[in-house]
Amino acid sequence: MPIRSSARRYGIAIVAVAVATAFRWYLNPALHAQFPFVITFCAVASAAWFGRGPGLLAVLLGGFTTWYFILPPVLSFSKQDVSVLQILSYVFAGCFVALVTGSLRQANDDIRDREAQLRFVAAAMPEILFTANSAGHMESLSERFGEYTGKTLKDLGPWGWMELISDGEKEETLANWKLAVSRQSEFRCTARLRCKNGYRWFQCRAIPMRDQQRQVVRWFGVCADIDDLMRLEGVLEEQTNALIRSNEELERFAFASSHDLQEPLRMVGAFSDLLVRKYPAQDGDANYLIGQIRLGVQRMREMIDASLEYSRLVSEGVGERVAISLDQPLAEAVGALKQMIEESGAALVCEPLPMVMADGRTMARVLQNLISNAIKFRGPQAPVIRISAATEAGVCTVSVKDNGIGMDEKSQKIIFHAFRRVHRKDEYPGSGLGLATVKRIVELHEGRIWVESSPGGGSTFFFTLPTA
């Protein structure tokens, strides 16, 4: 195919020179030797439109035929009155015409190729592409617009696709578009367009194209179909709201249930005490059974209290956060645990703590829980608990380190979950909500908590707070 194409182009050059020579031969009686190469230049330009090669061939052939058929004496190669300068001028001028015309044709072909590529890209893109003149009137719309709406630019007014915006949004969108055109600034909007199958949401954007003097000569824009995304966001919003309502109902149920369980427990505890006082058991088994009832009531009461506290944190959050020194809640926590510390022989090593933004009451609860856990899960030696803090980039990191029994990696992943226990209740009693409550408090303070530990190597709990 390329060979045949080349042969055709060079054949056109030969035919063009032959026609030009024949026409000049016809005019020879009137023109004689005047302007011998004028018509030949037309043949050179015609041939050069199909490439530089055919144009240069036309220069050579045209010079040869003009020399032989036109310049006197005609039909002879012997010329006496022909100026060499005239021939050289023709050759240079002809080559110039051939090269310039060939370059223009090549540039024109390149422009057409690029336009075809742009049209292909515009047709392949899922978005609607459009252009507008400097006044904001639409000049073109990609084929995708017709696929959506069944209309072309000829079917619309000067505002193009904006004519199809839903009535509730059309006026505002047009006003914003005219404002962007007057200010020569970027335009953005989200609106519903009337399509074949009803309205669909589109997100549109247009930017001004400027010349070298920074004047707007055209607007280029794109409209992306976001209807499916908008519908999905609507469904997600409904599901999120439903989930929020469900969580709120569960929180209210948990709070009410925990509160209402207190009265039956009081009755069980009171009647078991009354049973012991009125009918004192004579055998050890009865005493043991009654003791287990009272122990169960006590544990249940602790779990209910912990559940109530956790529910309040979920529903109400923490108190007002103010600038306080962590030394204050630490002193409150140590005071609450004074008897436990003395009985265990625990040693507390506390460094000066910084100022943070926190609720002192709940911070005392955090420190109290971490210190009591360090005492509860101690090893054979007396507990040693080190409390320190470091600040960096507006964040305070508090650490509570102990020399207790430690834990493995599997246990570290579950200890902050509600009602997840690492040890049996008869080994280490507790509600299973202590660390979950601590984690919740820290998160409500915009911090995080984690633990580093190894079996037999003690544990170090870290949590972060914003500095004051």
Secondary structure, DSSP 8 states (H G I E B T S, - for coil): -HHHHHHHHHHHHHHHHHHHHHHHHHHHHHHTTSSTTHHHHHHHHHHHTT-HHHHHHHHHHHHHHIIIIISSSTT-S--SS--HHHHHHHHHHHHHHHHHHHHHHHHHHHHHHHHHHHHHHHHHSSSEEEEEETTS-EEEE-HHHHHHHS--GGGS-TTGGGGGB-HHHHHHHHHHHHHHHHHT--EEEEEEEEETTEEEEEEEEEEEEE-TTS-EEEEEEEEEE-HHHHHHHHHHHHHHHHHHHHHHHHHHHHHHHHHHHHHHHHHHHHHHHHHHHHS--SSHHHHHHHHHHHHHHHHHHHHHHHHHHHHHHHHH-----EEEETHHHHHHHHHHTHHHHHHHT-EEEE----EEEE-HHHHHHHHHHHHHHHHHT--SS--EEEEEEEEETTEEEEEEE--S----HHHHTTTTSTT--SS-TTTS---S-HHHHHHHHHHHTT--EEEEE-TTS-EEEEEEEEB-
